[in-house]
Amino acid sequence: MSAPPLSRAARIHALLLQALEPEVLDVTDDSAAHAGHGGFDAQGSHFRVRIVSARFAGLGRLARHRLVYDALASMMHRDIHALVLDCQAPEDPLAASSP
């Protein structure tokens, strides 16, 4: 018997774990809050990601976001409508704080 397919949030989590080896990774599906809005999909379409990774050290916000978008490229145009990112390096002042 095969396992059920991963949810979109679980796929995002797995792709980011593999690509960026984060110390902290929280993926939240905020889709329910967007019901009736453009891009809404009951399977998940609006996500919030908090990630702390050494791969972000020395990079600006845009470069950090590009690394995340690259890791999620296979999902960006059909599975993800909105993505809110909080990308921190371990040495960043807010990296240890709660979401």
C-alpha positions in Angstrom: 0.0 0.0 0.0 1.5 3.4 -1.0 1.6 6.4 1.4 -0.8 9.2 0.7 0.7 12.2 -1.1 2.2 14.9 1.1 0.3 18.1 1.7 1.7 21.2 0.1 2.9 22.5 3.4 4.7 19.2 4.0 6.3 19.4 0.5 7.5 22.9 1.2 9.0 21.8 4.4 10.7 18.8 2.8 12.1 20.9 -0.1 13.5 23.6 2.2 15.0 21.0 4.6 16.8 19.4 1.7 18.0 22.6 0.1 18.8 24.9 3.0 19.5 22.6 6.0 17.8 25.0 8.4 18.2 25.1 12.2 14.6 26.3 12.5 11.8 25.7 9.9 8.2 26.5 10.5 5.7 26.3 7.6 2.2 27.5 8.2 -0.7 27.1 5.8 -2.7 30.3 6.0 -5.0 29.4 3.1 -8.2 29.3 5.2 -7.8 33.0 6.0 -8.0 33.7 2.2 -11.1 31.8 1.3 -13.0 33.7 -1.4 -9.9 35.7 -2.4 -7.9 35.3 -5.7 -5.6 32.3 -5.7 -7.4 30.4 -2.9 -7.2 26.7 -3.1 -8.5 24.4 -0.4 -5.5 22.1 -0.8 -3.3 25.0 0.3 -2.1 28.1 -1.6 -1.1 30.7 1.0 1.9 29.9 3.2 4.0 31.6 5.8 7.6 30.3 6.3 10.0 31.1 9.1 13.5 29.7 8.4 16.8 30.1 10.1 19.7 28.8 8.0 23.5 29.2 8.0 23.1 29.4 4.2 21.7 33.0 4.7 24.8 34.3 6.5 26.1 37.4 4.8 23.2 37.7 2.4 20.7 40.4 2.1 16.9 39.9 2.3 16.5 39.6 -1.5 19.2 37.0 -1.9 17.8 35.0 1.0 14.3 35.0 -0.6 15.9 33.9 -3.9 17.4 30.9 -2.2 13.9 29.9 -0.9 12.2 30.6 -4.3 14.9 28.4 -6.0 14.3 25.6 -3.5 10.5 25.8 -4.2 10.7 26.4 -7.9 8.8 23.2 -8.7 5.8 24.5 -6.7 5.9 28.2 -7.3 3.7 28.6 -10.4 1.0 26.1 -9.7 0.9 25.1 -6.0 1.8 28.4 -4.2 -0.2 31.5 -4.7 1.3 33.6 -1.8 4.4 33.1 0.3 5.3 35.2 3.3 9.0 34.7 4.3 11.0 35.4 7.4 14.5 34.3 6.5 17.2 34.6 9.2 20.8 33.5 9.6 21.7 32.0 13.0 23.7 35.1 14.0 20.8 37.5 13.2 19.4 39.3 16.3 15.8 37.9 15.7 16.8 34.4 14.7 16.3 33.0 18.2 13.0 34.7 18.9 9.7 33.0 18.6 7.5 33.6 15.5 
